[in-house]
Amino acid sequence: ASNHMTNNVESLKNVTRYSGNLQIHTTDGNSLPITAIGDISSSLTNCFVSLDLTSNLIFVGQLVDNDCKFTFSKSGCLV
């Protein structure tokens, strides 16, 4: 993943309609359209919205760029 992604625009703030040419490419070779971009929080920004996604995706590289720290364990992830 290169950006945070969701299929639920209702959970986002500062939502704008996406009119660019980017698409989300899945592991099975399909491409999903991006319909909007919004923010989950001040640390989780520029989240792509595609109504065809089946789960939410968080991009660790984008968190690092925002100077977030995180810890992974058996029980989950702390950001």
Summary of the structure (lengths in Angstrom):
residues: 79
radius of gyration: 13.0
end to end distance: 17.5
largest distance: 39.4
contacts: 185
relative contact order: 0.27
helix: 11%
strand: 34%
